[in-house]
Amino acid sequence: MYIIKKFLSVVLASSMFCVGINIFATNNLSDPIANKKDEIINYVIQVNKAMGYYMTNDEIE
């Protein structure tokens, strides 16, 4: 079960990474990325919680 969750989290992280890039691309490109980082991390955490997977602080960083 742990391995399946780990696999799902990797798949989810990669798809969220693509979504994150899309967020960067669609937002005003003159904005510093640092401002968007928290937004994307919160989004990833929300999606993971919805799937029942809670990220540890190590994984977020």
C-alpha positions in Angstrom: 0.0 0.0 0.0 2.9 2.4 0.9 4.5 1.7 -2.5 1.3 2.4 -4.3 0.9 5.7 -2.5 4.5 6.6 -3.1 4.0 5.9 -6.8 0.8 8.0 -6.9 2.5 10.8 -5.2 5.4 10.8 -7.8 2.9 10.7 -10.6 0.9 13.5 -8.9 4.0 15.5 -8.3 5.1 15.3 -11.9 1.6 16.3 -13.1 1.5 19.2 -10.6 4.9 20.3 -11.8 3.5 20.6 -15.3 0.5 22.5 -13.8 2.9 24.7 -11.9 4.8 25.5 -15.1 1.5 26.4 -16.8 0.7 28.7 -13.8 4.0 30.4 -14.3 3.4 30.7 -18.0 -0.1 32.0 -17.9 0.6 34.5 -15.1 2.4 37.8 -15.8 5.9 36.7 -16.6 7.4 39.8 -15.1 6.3 38.6 -11.6 9.1 37.0 -9.7 8.7 33.3 -9.4 9.2 33.5 -5.6 5.8 35.1 -5.3 4.2 32.1 -7.1 6.1 29.4 -5.2 3.9 29.5 -2.1 0.8 29.5 -4.3 1.9 26.4 -6.2 3.0 24.6 -3.0 -0.4 25.2 -1.4 -2.1 23.9 -4.6 0.0 20.7 -4.6 -0.7 20.2 -0.9 -4.5 20.7 -1.4 -4.5 18.1 -4.3 -2.5 15.6 -2.2 -4.9 16.1 0.7 -7.8 15.4 -1.6 -6.1 12.2 -2.6 -5.5 11.3 1.1 -1.8 11.8 0.9 -0.2 14.2 3.3 3.2 15.5 2.3 6.0 15.9 4.9 7.9 19.2 5.1 11.0 17.4 3.6 9.0 16.5 0.5 7.6 20.0 0.1 11.1 21.5 0.1 
